[in-house]
Amino acid sequence: MATPLIAVDDTLMVPRYGRPLFWLNAIIAWCSVVLSFLLNFTGYYNDTADPSKPTILGNVADGIDSPVERIFDWLTYFTILSNIVVAVVLTVLVLRPGLFARTDRVGATWRALRLDSLLMIAITGVVYNLLLAAGPKTGWDFASNALEHVITPIVTVLVWLLAGPRGLINIRVIGLSMILPLAWAAIALIRGAVVGAYPYNFLDVGTEGLVSVLVFVLVIVVVAIILAFAFMGLDALFRRTSAGRRARG
C-alpha cells in the first residue's frame, strides 16, 4: 500500500521502501561522480589523451595539460552531467521532498529535474552501450565506466519504476525537462568551436559537418520526448493501479 512521502497532497506517493531506495540511488550516483572526478583530476587518463587536441583530455605532449583543463573536459561530457543530475536530484528528493510538490516555479523546476534524471541517465546508458562502447575496460576505469554507463542508469530507472514519486510528470514538465540537455548541447558545440575539440565524435562539427551534428541532436531530442511521454504514461498507469488497490483495501 502506498503512503504519502509528505503531507502536502496526493501527488507525491511512494511505497514505504521508497526513501531507502532513493538513498541507494543517490549513493551509487555520487560514487560514480566522485570516482570519475578523481580519475580525471589526477590525470589517470593522460596516457590515452590526444596531444593534437587543445583540450578534451589533450595537450599532454605539450606539457600544458592541467587539473583545471581536465575538470572542464570532464564537465563537458553528457555522461557526467547526467550522473550529477541523478546524484543531486535523488539527494534532494530524500532531504527536501516538499520542493517537488510545490506549485510554483521552484516546484516545476524540481519536477523537471526529476524527469531529467530519468531521461538523461537512460539516454546515457543506451547511447554509450549501443554506439560508444569500445573494447574492454580494466582497473579503476572498469569500475568507473560500469558505474557511469551501466549501474547508475539501471538503478535509477528501476528505482523510479518501484518508488516514483508518482504524479510529477505532465506536458509542461516534459517541456521544461528539455532545457537542460539542449543547454548542454549548445555549450558543448560552442566550446568545441572555440577550442577545436568535442566530447563525442557525433558532435564534431569539423569532421561530421554542422548539418549532420544538428540532425543527430534533433534525433536524440525526439527520442527523449518519446521516452518522456512513455514515462508519463507509465506513471499514470501506476497511479491508477495504486488508487484501485487503496479503494479495494
Rosetta blueprint (number, residue, H / E / L):
1 M L
2 A L
3 T E
4 P E
5 L L
6 I L
7 A L
8 V L
9 D L
10 D L
11 T L
12 L L
13 M E
14 V E
15 P L
16 R L
17 Y L
18 G H
19 R H
20 P H
21 L H
22 F H
23 W H
24 L H
25 N H
26 A H
27 I H
28 I H
29 A H
30 W H
31 C H
32 S H
33 V H
34 V H
35 L H
36 S H
37 F H
38 L H
39 L H
40 N H
41 F H
42 T L
43 G L
44 Y L
45 Y L
46 N H
47 D H
48 T H
49 A L
50 D E
51 P L
52 S L
53 K L
54 P L
55 T L
56 I L
57 L L
58 G E
59 N L
60 V L
61 A L
62 D L
63 G L
64 I L
65 D L
66 S L
67 P H
68 V H
69 E H
70 R H
71 I H
72 F H
73 D H
74 W H
75 L H
76 T H
77 Y L
78 F H
79 T H
80 I H
81 L H
82 S H
83 N H
84 I H
85 V H
86 V H
87 A H
88 V H
89 V H
90 L H
91 T H
92 V H
93 L H
94 V H
95 L H
96 R L
97 P L
98 G H
99 L H
100 F H
101 A H
102 R L
103 T L
104 D L
105 R H
106 V H
107 G H
108 A H
109 T H
110 W H
111 R H
112 A H
113 L H
114 R H
115 L H
116 D H
117 S H
118 L H
119 L H
120 M H
121 I H
122 A H
123 I H
124 T H
125 G H
126 V H
127 V H
128 Y H
129 N H
130 L H
131 L H
132 L H
133 A L
134 A L
135 G L
136 P L
137 K L
138 T L
139 G H
140 W H
141 D H
142 F H
143 A H
144 S H
145 N H
146 A H
147 L H
148 E H
149 H H
150 V H
151 I H
152 T H
153 P H
154 I H
155 V H
156 T H
157 V H
158 L H
159 V H
160 W H
161 L H
162 L H
163 A H
164 G L
165 P L
166 R L
167 G L
168 L L
169 I L
170 N L
171 I H
172 R H
173 V H
174 I H
175 G H
176 L H
177 S H
178 M L
179 I H
180 L H
181 P H
182 L H
183 A H
184 W H
185 A H
186 A H
187 I H
188 A H
189 L H
190 I H
191 R H
192 G H
193 A H
194 V H
195 V H
196 G L
197 A L
198 Y L
199 P L
200 Y L
201 N H
202 F H
203 L H
204 D L
205 V H
206 G H
207 T H
208 E H
209 G L
210 L H
211 V H
212 S H
213 V H
214 L H
215 V H
216 F H
217 V H
218 L H
219 V H
220 I H
221 V H
222 V H
223 V H
224 A H
225 I H
226 I H
227 L H
228 A H
229 F H
230 A H
231 F H
232 M H
233 G H
234 L H
235 D H
236 A H
237 L H
238 F H
239 R H
240 R H
241 T H
242 S H
243 A H
244 G H
245 R H
246 R H
247 A H
248 R H
249 G L
